Amino acid sequence: MGGSDFQFRLFVADDEPNSHLAEHNLRTLCNAHLPGRHRIEVIDVLVDFEAALHAHIMVAPTLLMVSPRPVTLFGALTDEPTVLAALGLNGADHRT
């Protein structure tokens, strides 16, 4: 697969602290476990509320993993082992 094997959409709410924390945690996790193999799209629900409605997002922050398989996570993504398990990254080494 190419450089964006893992595609994420992170729905945030402007400068809300948990939204900033979720983006930071997602970027840190991806850089550590999926270097060069991920793409993150950040959508501010206060700016693009239609995208949030279309994706059925009712709370921010919300993370959608678009590929390789659909997964939805809510919150600031602070529990790394749980986030890795939910995204299917806790097993095999995904860095190669």
Secondary structure, DSSP 8 states (H G I E B T S, - for coil): --TTSEEEEEEE-TT-HHHHHHHHHHHHHHHHHSTTSEEEEEEETTT-HHHHHHTT--SSSEEEEEESS-EEEES----HHHHHHHTT-SSS----
